[in-house]
């Protein structure tokens, strides 16, 4: 084992950590569900889903060759990601599709890491993504939200004991999986009442000439399949 500080840091990052007992995993799931279902708590916790949503837009925009101009997060839990490039084509389609699918897919990836006992790696990757996103935030509320979220991950990963890190990581992943399901249903309700004419589903409809309802069903399929698969990983089934 490398005795240098850098070697110790690497060992800590790549090392394996024991998973909590299954009953504790179930408890973290119940807590996450309790944060997602009640409307008063959801109004607050949805900010974290918005961070993942807009971060998904931004990441895919960069990966598809578009120029990311900035991300704004608002106190009503809405957000806006602005990128430059062709107004149509596969890059724009992937960017538009990445928002509603990002939280559940991040939850699925997190569940995979936790099933492999990579708890510390999960926390550090999440911190790194939040710090990278902070650079692209273009409003004060958004910067404060991302800074507080990233700071929480950083403090837990550096200072909290291993069992607290484990429970925190499982709770976060459950929250992404469960919280990733609700926005699709909220969007469907808005569209039934004539709202959200420029939603991601409607933009995708205009870009692909596929009805927005089909894209809404796609969002549901991704979130529900991620919840099913991620839940099985987390529970060790």
Protein Blocks (a to p, Z undefined) as FASTA:
>chain_A
ZZbfklmmmmmmmmccddddfklmmmmmmmmmmmmmpmklmmmmmmmmmmmmmmmmmmmm
mmnopacfbdcddfkopacdddeddfedjklmmmmmmmmmmmmmmmmmmmmmmmnopmkl
mmmmmmmmmmmmmmmpcbfklmmmmmmmmmmmmmmmmmmcfklmmmmmmmmmmmmmmmmm
mmmmmmmmmmmnopaklgmklmmmmmnopafklmmmmmmmmmmmmmmmmmmmmnoZZ
